[in-house]
């Protein structure tokens, strides 16, 4: 696997990195194991102080981080700045709240004595993370697990090596002990070897279904716990009484943010027939206003896609959709710039046999459906093998929430742009994966929830009464 930064705006090879050696992986595993033993005796609040320092260091180097991200994968500089700040917010939140979340929980029981559940670290974790949010993906796993006391080995995407290295270096420079996060340029075989190593106790992956299947197979074979976030085809449902000014203002942003390269990006717009024509016209208008160009320029509003291959793959998908009967309402034209730009595109007339109905389009392409009833809208939203997130717009938010509760995803936002904040759990169902990151749920993803029952003396009456299992034969 070649780790290299290729600027998707200039197509220039900026920097290449050598793969990690097997010896370097072995050293990282042992350093992580040794640190896990030290973390066992360290107070959670001491790690909280370090994590606050990490947040401060991130803010101190915010522009350098944002620029590296933009050059790595083409993200608009303003969006990269937002991602960097979100990482600092996540670090601060877990630093402030983890001690309370990790306190022992008393359990009411009829057993002799008292019972409680303690929350302990489990050991070294492997993080396999993608390119589209190269900092945020790291921090939403690192922050809660650092507070728990789980050291981490990071395998990041091959096209964002500079960003990944910068964030890992900043974490250590801010005072996190060596081994808290070990960023390595691993091959696929080395990732499997790390997962199989007895010092590793879990794997957190965000990425493709193919990558998730491979990692889950290796982890399952070795009885290692995993969390998976694997993409989605998120529905954006517009009910007949929705405020169309709000809808039109959010819809284009929800599709074009990060050049549409986001798992929770709205990809399927399901619109009631009485507002369908207006929706399509206003989406066209907003798509037509975006300005492609240098993503470091604040005037640019459409970023290039992350790689040449990603652009070519998306074009192939659009061509297949058109061949299967899709109508191009807008877009699908070349942009006369050297970077990997894809013109925002709107497809309609997608039937269930069209590959665009069931395949994730990871880029600035909106698929719009017309429905005549709310029931039809919900059924169409659920007619997907994915189940990550979604958006519902309704005239009444309570009714919107009733519809949202019937959509088979891990997250739905009503009359809102989607949020990603440390207090909100992130994750999906079906082929979008399992488990949650961030919030208290994410904090507990790789925790040993240890039961402790204590008494001054055993209750011999209970023992005699048969509360201890005996062989029925």
PyMOL commands that set and color helices and strands:
alter all, ss='L'
color gray80, all
select helices_A, chain A and resi 22-39+44-60+62-73+77-101+136-148+161-173+188-196+209-221+244-260+273-289+308-323+355-358+374-382+397-404+439-443+460-464
alter helices_A, ss='H'
color red, helices_A
select strands_A, chain A and resi 3-6+13-17+105-107+114-121+124-128+152-155+181-183+200-206+225-229+234-238+266-272+327-330+345-348+365-371+386-387+390-393+413-414+429-430+433-434+447-454
alter strands_A, ss='S'
color yellow, strands_A
deselect
rebuild
show_as cartoon
